[in-house]
Amino acid sequence: MVVGVIFQLASENIQVNIDGTNVLFRTNSTNGAWATIDNLKLDYAGVCREHPDLKDSKDWREQAIKRFKDKIRNMNTENEITDYIITDLSKFGYKPLFKQRQGFRPTKL
C-alpha cells in the first residue's frame, strides 16, 4: 500500500511517499524529482538535536541517514512509518496538510 503525505514549511510544500520501507521525498521546487533520504540536504543542528551523540562525529550525516533507514526497516506497516514521519517532521516545524492512501482522495490532517 502506497501512502503519501503532504507537508508545508513556510511557502514550500513537501511531499513524502511511503511504499513498503521505501521513503521518497520531493518539494515543489524540485520539478517533480523524487529523492531518497540519501539525496536530501540535512541540517546539522537538527541532526544534533535529534542525535546528540553525533555532535562531534565527522560522519554525522552518514550516521543520521543509517539510523533513519534502520528505524524505518524495523517498522511493520506503512501506517506506522507514516505516523512516525508525521510526528518527526512536525517537531521541526513541518505542518502536515494531507494524507493519501493508494491513490484514493486525500484526507485533510
CORJOKA-V953730 format. One line per field, one symbol per residue. ss: DSSP state (@ for helix, = for strand, . for the rest). A space follows every 10 residues. Layout:
# CORJOKA-V953730
ss: ???
This chain:
# CORJOKA-V953730
ss: .========. .========. .======... ....=.@@@. ...@@@@@@@ .@@@.....@ @@@@@@@@@@ @@@....@@@ @@@@@@@@@@ ....====== =.....==.
